[in-house]
Amino acid sequence: MGLGIFPLTRSGAELTMMGPPPPRAGLDVRGAAAAFNAELAAQLTGATAHAQYVMAGLGATAMLPVISDAQILLPGVFAQLTVPSFEYPRIDAPPALWLIGALPPGPPTVWQPPSWWPELSQRRVVALTQGTVADHDLTDLVQPALDALADEGVLVVAGLGGREIVAGELRVPSNARVVERAC
């Protein structure tokens, strides 16, 4: 799905399913949304017609909205794997839309705790990560944070999101542990 808003109708009320881009001077959000929605509806004409055909074969008589809207409006509950902070704010989301967060990961098949694992219960822990997208340059966040926390009475666990550690790349103080993968 692209960015834009999806105006939906239910009993004549317009609902917004996706949010507009962040407001900025001169942006006609409603005009941009209308254009986006018209293009999306045109692209989904075939899928919407097919869904209408299938639903009619099951005895449905009402006309379906655009298929991307129907999937949220028709069921009693539409569980979306996200949280509100990842979505544009919307005060008019349909009651069927529930933001349920992420599914918990399955347990690892084989896992051995690192040698320093018992240290986690001996002092406060600071979890440190630069993320998995921006981990190409550890001097952005990881190294400055390791340096700043070097003399603090905490255990710093720096997770690099799967990035391999290159020898000599990081100055790791004695109160820090660096792991290539945080999970």
Order of alpha helices (4+ residues) and beta strands (2+ residues): beta-beta-alpha-alpha-alpha-beta-beta-beta-alpha-beta-beta
